[in-house]
Amino acid sequence: KSIVSEATFSHKGSVKHVTIPATTLIYDLEMLLHNGMGSDVTFVVGPECERIPAHKAILIARCPVPILTDETMHLREINVPDFRPDYFRVLLHFIYTDKIEEGMLDNMADELLSAAQRFGLTRLKALCEDQLTRSLTVENVCDILAIAIDDEADQLKETSCSFICRFSKEVSKTEGFHRLTITHPEMISQLFERVSSVSERKWRDKSFAPWNVLGASKQEHKKRREKPNEFTKWVESTGAWVERFKFND
């Protein structure tokens, strides 16, 4: 029999609980990355050829899409020319600790989003999407939408599309929108359909009063409802970038 099972406590209230220290696992792994102790691979990063040591076992365990391929697994040095050293250090820090230091995503979210998608780091990907979502403006939303499409960031894509539809008039005048028409023309068609669908629902909603927007009377509004093709003129007059939309019952 074990000692614990045979022990009898007659005064349980007087027994002091054992103080259990907080876990140091994340801190220990962070120190392991920083001091490079026991490293068995070195990444030569960027045009500066900065040398960053790491540990193959941790990389294998933490990355669903391996950083180390069958061709590079046996190598002691691996060239990574398509990363900046500061970005690669932040990426490794996340792989080791599952966290990003405060403020690091402010200027790195777009690049780290691509890295997260590349190596299957879903938590890092979500953190980057969240940061980019918080930074959306009329001027940058189209560029961020392009990033979301390229990196298959569905949540960021949906938020960006909703933002564009909400501020379609302002967004359509930006340089980012012009770039989007060149790099992702298929997205323009989808946005067009989405804006048109929203506007159509508003037109059909009896509680929606376009005479407040157009300065028309209720009688004029009634005539418009009797002529659905006038919907096109209304959409254009309210600033939606719709040139050829025909609505028929």
Secondary structure by P-SEA (a helix, b strand, c coil): cccccccccccccccccccccccaaaaaaaaaaaacccccbbbbccccbbbbbbbaaaaaacccccccccccccccccccccccaaaaaaaaaaaaccccccccccccaaaaaaaaaaacaaaaaaaaaaaaaaacccccaaaaaaaaaaacaaaaaaaaaaaaaaaaaaaaacaaaaaaaaccaaaaaaaaaaaaaaaaaaaacccccccccccccaaaaaaaaacccaaaaaaaaacccccbbbbcc
